[in-house]
Amino acid sequence: MGRLIGAHSALTTELSAQLVADHGLTLNEYEVLMLLARAPDGVMRRVDLAHEVRLSPSGVTRMLDRLEAGGLVGKRNCEKDARVTYAELTDAGLAKLEECAPGHVAAADRLLADRFDDDELNSLVELLGRLSAPADDECGPTA
């Protein structure tokens, strides 16, 4: 287990350092921009973003505040429920994501794809997918 945690830490540290140095974004901020770019109309509920990036709602709020200050995301309130707010990808946010992508992909390739052959990489992706998928009994036992 220690090796897995160490590998995760090394990869995320390296990828985040590359993004910060080249573009001023952390890996989590890049992931948020990516999630918004993939969402319908570039909009997601802020609570859903928190779940997807595995941060607390307050942690995502602080991150989104920084991204909003940089003009990369906007904030939209729900007309039907004042408790619900949305994060919205701006044109500047999409441009930043497109600017970051080539260097980020190259760094990921250097750290992962260049170390494994295609079969090994496919196996790694499958195994990591199992780790990130919810457990069948996540909601507890059925009655």
C-alpha positions as CSV (number, residue, x, y, z in Angstrom):
1,M,0.0,0.0,0.0
2,G,2.9,2.3,0.8
3,R,4.2,2.0,-2.8
4,L,0.8,2.9,-4.2
5,I,0.5,6.0,-2.0
6,G,4.1,7.0,-2.8
7,A,3.5,6.6,-6.6
8,H,0.3,8.6,-6.4
9,S,2.1,11.4,-4.5
10,A,5.0,11.5,-6.9
11,L,2.8,11.6,-9.9
12,T,0.4,14.3,-8.6
13,T,3.3,16.4,-7.3
14,E,5.1,16.3,-10.6
15,L,2.0,17.0,-12.7
16,S,0.9,19.8,-10.5
17,A,4.4,21.3,-10.4
18,Q,4.4,21.3,-14.3
19,L,1.0,23.0,-14.4
20,V,1.9,25.6,-11.8
21,A,5.3,26.4,-13.4
22,D,4.0,26.7,-16.9
23,H,0.4,28.0,-16.4
24,G,-0.2,29.0,-12.8
25,L,-2.8,26.3,-12.2
26,T,-2.7,23.4,-9.8
27,L,-3.7,19.9,-10.9
28,N,-7.0,20.2,-9.0
29,E,-7.8,23.5,-10.8
30,Y,-6.9,21.9,-14.1
31,E,-9.2,19.0,-13.3
32,V,-12.1,21.4,-12.5
33,L,-11.6,23.2,-15.8
34,M,-11.6,19.8,-17.6
35,L,-14.8,18.6,-15.8
36,L,-16.6,21.9,-16.7
37,A,-15.4,21.6,-20.3
38,R,-16.9,18.1,-20.5
39,A,-20.2,19.1,-18.7
40,P,-23.3,20.1,-20.7
41,D,-23.0,23.8,-21.5
42,G,-19.8,24.0,-19.4
43,V,-21.9,24.1,-16.2
44,M,-21.9,22.0,-13.1
45,R,-23.3,22.3,-9.6
46,R,-20.5,23.3,-7.2
47,V,-21.3,20.4,-4.9
48,D,-21.0,18.0,-7.8
49,L,-17.5,19.4,-8.6
50,A,-16.5,18.9,-4.9
51,H,-17.5,15.2,-5.2
52,E,-15.7,14.7,-8.5
53,V,-12.4,16.2,-7.4
54,R,-12.8,14.7,-3.9
55,L,-12.5,17.9,-2.0
56,S,-14.7,19.3,0.7
57,P,-17.4,21.8,-0.4
58,S,-15.5,24.6,1.3
59,G,-12.2,23.5,-0.4
60,V,-13.9,23.7,-3.8
61,T,-15.4,27.1,-2.9
62,R,-12.0,28.5,-2.2
63,M,-10.6,27.0,-5.4
64,L,-13.5,28.3,-7.5
65,D,-13.1,31.7,-5.9
66,R,-9.5,31.8,-7.2
67,L,-10.6,30.6,-10.6
68,E,-13.4,33.2,-10.7
69,A,-10.9,35.9,-9.7
70,G,-8.8,34.9,-12.7
71,G,-11.8,35.0,-15.0
72,L,-11.7,31.3,-15.7
73,V,-15.0,30.3,-14.2
74,G,-18.2,32.1,-13.4
75,K,-20.8,31.6,-10.7
76,R,-24.5,31.2,-11.5
77,N,-27.3,30.9,-9.0
78,C,-30.2,28.4,-9.4
79,E,-33.4,30.3,-10.1
80,K,-35.5,27.6,-8.4
81,D,-33.4,27.0,-5.3
82,A,-31.3,29.8,-3.8
83,R,-29.2,27.2,-1.9
84,V,-27.8,25.8,-5.2
85,T,-25.0,27.4,-7.1
86,Y,-23.3,26.5,-10.3
87,A,-19.8,26.9,-11.7
88,E,-19.6,27.9,-15.3
89,L,-16.6,27.6,-17.6
90,T,-15.8,30.9,-19.3
91,D,-14.3,31.4,-22.7
92,A,-11.1,32.4,-20.9
93,G,-11.2,29.2,-18.9
94,L,-11.6,27.1,-22.0
95,A,-8.7,29.0,-23.6
96,K,-6.6,28.3,-20.5
97,L,-7.5,24.6,-20.6
98,E,-6.5,24.4,-24.3
99,E,-3.3,26.2,-23.5
100,C,-2.4,23.8,-20.7
101,A,-3.4,20.5,-22.4
102,P,-0.3,19.9,-24.7
103,G,2.2,20.3,-21.8
104,H,0.1,18.4,-19.4
105,V,-0.4,15.5,-21.8
106,A,3.4,15.5,-22.5
107,A,4.2,15.4,-18.8
108,A,1.7,12.6,-18.2
109,D,3.2,10.6,-21.2
110,R,6.7,11.1,-19.8
111,L,5.6,10.0,-16.3
112,L,3.4,7.1,-17.4
113,A,3.1,6.1,-21.0
114,D,6.9,6.2,-21.7
115,R,7.4,3.7,-18.8
116,F,4.9,1.1,-19.9
117,D,4.1,-0.8,-23.1
118,D,0.5,-0.6,-24.4
119,D,-0.7,-3.8,-22.7
120,E,0.8,-2.7,-19.3
121,L,-0.7,0.8,-19.7
122,N,-4.2,-0.7,-20.5
123,S,-3.9,-3.0,-17.5
124,L,-2.9,0.0,-15.3
125,V,-5.9,2.1,-16.5
126,E,-8.2,-0.8,-15.9
127,L,-6.9,-1.4,-12.3
128,L,-7.0,2.3,-11.5
129,G,-10.5,2.5,-12.8
130,R,-11.5,-0.1,-10.3
131,L,-10.1,2.0,-7.5
132,S,-11.9,5.1,-8.6
133,A,-15.3,3.4,-9.1
134,P,-17.7,3.4,-6.2
135,A,-18.0,0.2,-4.3
136,D,-21.1,-1.8,-4.8
137,D,-22.1,-1.4,-1.2
138,E,-21.3,2.3,-1.0
139,C,-24.8,3.1,0.3
140,G,-24.7,0.3,2.8
141,P,-26.4,-3.1,2.8
142,T,-29.8,-3.5,1.2
143,A,-32.8,-4.4,3.3
